[in-house]
Amino acid sequence: MVKSFSNRSPWLLVTLMIIGGVAGSLVDNLLVPTVPYLRNVFSIALRPGTLDLHFLALTFGFSLAVGPLTAVGLVVGYIVYRRI
């Protein structure tokens, strides 16, 4: 039996994946002192850029650091979404 995903909000998926990623990062930070290979982190970053309009200055930037348990948490969030 195939489930239809059309009645689910994509914001639910985003929320569950954020919760899973944060939970994975917390577990990762707790286990790094005992399991050092969990320290390996893949980082993607967009350097901050500033738009100065003389009356308003906006700074844009983005950084994503994904460790092994963070990735597991993201996958678990997706699986929870599929099973709901």
N, C-alpha and C positions, 0 to 999 in steps of 0.2 A: 504494500500500500504506500503510495507516494503522498507525502504531506505537501500542502500548498503553503508557500511562504508569502503570498500576496496579502494576507490579512495581518501580517506582523509588521511592526514599525521598524525601519532601518535604524532608528535611534535606540531601540532595544538592543540590537546587535552591537552598536558602538558602545553603549553603556556596559554591556556584559564583557566586551573585550577590554575596555578600560579597567573595569574591576578585576578581571583576570590578570591583566598586565601589572597592575599595582600590587596585587596579592603575590604574584610571582617575583616581583622586585623585592618585596618585603622578605619573603622566604630566602631569596638570593642573598640579601644583605645579612640575614641571620646566619646563613651557612658558610659564607665566604671565609671566616676565620678557621673553620674546621676542614673545608673542602676547597683548596685554593684554585683549582681549575675552573671554578664557577666565576672567577674574576674576569674571564674573557668576555669582552663586551664589544658588540658591533655598533659603531656610531655613524649616524648620518646627520649632517648639520648644514644649515644655511646661515652664513654669517650675518650678523645684524646689519641692517642698512637703515639709514635715517632719511626721512623726507622732511625737510625744513621749509615751512611755508611762511616764516617770519612771525606769524601769530600762533602757529601750531606746529609742533614737531612730533612726527610719528616714527617709531622705531619698529622695524619688522625683523623677526628672526625665528628660527626653528631648529630644534635639536632633538634627536631621537637616539637613545642608547638602549640597545636590546641585548640582554644577557640570556644565557641558556634557560633559566627558570622563568624569565619574563616571557620568552617565546612560548614556553609550555603553558603559562597562564593565559596568553592570548588564544592559543589553540583550545584550551579548556573553555574559555568564554564562548568561542564559536560553537563548540560541541553542545554546550548548555543551550545556546540559542536554537540549534537544530532540533534539540529534544523537547523544547517547550511546545 
